[in-house]
Amino acid sequence: MNIFDFAKDKEAYSEHFYRDLAAKAPHEGLRRILTMLADEEAAHFQIVDRMSHEAPTEVADTPLLHEARGLFEKMKAAAGRWEGEMGQIELYEKARDIEKESHDFYLQKAGEVETPEQRRIFEQLAREEEKHYFLVDNICTFVARPRTYLENAEFNHFDDYVGGVF
């Protein structure tokens, strides 16, 4: 299997995984975040597919993290009504692991592709997967303790990602 087929398989798997998680999520805000992640993975699939056919492509900057922050704030407001999500935390942790693997995969493959353009795209995809990792890690933290989540100093790092530091 070539590098592009493997990457497309990873993206398709991630998309379906997030859609399945979204269907099971007990809160609309969490469903929306997981659906946005699924949509981004589908977009990554298209990017890799175009690249595999040597078609020009770009990785668009998305408002995912900015929108997610607002959704976390709304979910925190409903934390008193939060229907324990602890049974699914292992699934969110698996999603976080998948994002880490994808990030590492794209960084490694950036050094193996044939053209500087392909390298640039793979490096951009790695940065996108890093953002996804950050977001899913925050989901894990939120699910574990929704009432105190926004006060967590780590949440303040959202601004670094939203503001374009990464």
N, C-alpha and C positions, 0 to 999 in steps of 0.2 A: 504494500500500500504506500502510495507516495505521500509526501508531507501535506499536500493540500487536501487529499481525501481524508487523512487522519484528522486534520484540523476541522474539516466539515463535520465529521462524525462526532467529534468532541462538542462542537457547537450545537448540533442537532440534539445530542443527548442532554446537554445543559438546558436547552430550551424546553424540552419535554419534561425534564425534572422540575423546573420552575413552574410550569403550567400545572403539573400534578400537585405541587405544594400549594399553589394559589387556590386550586379547587378545594383543598382541605383546610385552608386558613379560616379561623373563626372571626376574624375582624376585617372589615372592608379595607382599611388602610394597609394592612399586611397583604391582603389579596392584591391590592393595586401595586405595591412595591414588587411583589413576586412576579406579577404580570409584566411590569416594566422590565424586570431583569430578563424574563423570557423573550420579550420583544427585542431587547438588545442582543441576546444570543442569536436570535433569528437574523438580525442585521449583520452580525459577525459572520454567520454562515454565508450570507450573500456576498460579503466583502471577499472572503476567502475563495468563494466560487468564481467571482469575477477575476480575481488574481490568478486562479488556476487556468483560466482561459486567456491570460495575458491582456485582459481588458483593463483600461484605466479605472482606478478606484481610489476612494478616500475613506478615512475613518472620521465620521462626523462627531463633533463634540455634542453630547446630549445633556439635557437638564436633569438627568436621573437623580443625582445626589441632592440637588437643590429641592426637587419635588419630594424626595424621600424624607428630607428633614422636616418639611411641613407635615407630612403624613405621620411621622413619629410624634410630632408635637400634638397632633389630634388624637393619636392612640394613647398618649400619656394622659390626656384629659379624660379619657374613658377608662383609665387603668383600674378604677374601682369596680368597673363592670367587666373587667378582663376575664374571659373564660379560660382558665388555666391551659396553657399551651405547652406545658412541660413535656407531655408525651411526644411532641414533635421536635423537641430541641435537637435530638440526634439527627433528624433529617436536615435541619438548618446547619448543623455542624458538618454534615456530609457536603452540603452545598458550598460551605466555606472551603472545605478541602478541595472540592472540584475547582473552585476559582483559583486557589493557590496553584494547583496542578496546571491549569490553563495558562496562568501568568508565567510559570516556569517554562512551560512548553514553548510559548511564543518567544520568550527571551532566548532560549536555546536555539530554536529554529531560525531566529533572526541572523544568527551567525552561520547558518548553513545554506540559506537561500542564494540564488544565483545573481540577483541584481540588487543594487542599492535601493531601488524603489520597493522591492519585496521586503528588504530588511527594514525600511522605514515603516511600512504597513504592519509588519509583525511586531515591531517595537511599540507602535501605537496600540495595537491590540493587547499587548502585554500591559500597558498602562490602563487600558479599559478594564481588563480582568483584575488589576490591582484595585481599582475603584469598586468593582463588584465584590471583591474579597472584603474590603472595608465595610461595605454596606451590609453584607451578610453577617459579618462579625458583629456589627451593631444590632442586627436582628436577634442574634443569639443572646447578646447581652440584654436587650430589651425584653425578650421572652422570659429570661431568667428572673428579671426584676423590673417590671414595667413602672412601678410607682416612683422609683428613684433614678430611672434611666437618664432623664434629661439633666439631672444635676451632676451626673458623672463627668469628670473632667475630660474623659476620652471623647464624649459626644462633641465637645467644643472643637475637636479636630475636624469635624465635618466642614468647617469653614475653610480649612486648608484645601480640601478636595474640591469644594464648591467654588472657591475663589481661584482655582486654576493652579495651585501650587504643584499639583501632581499631574 
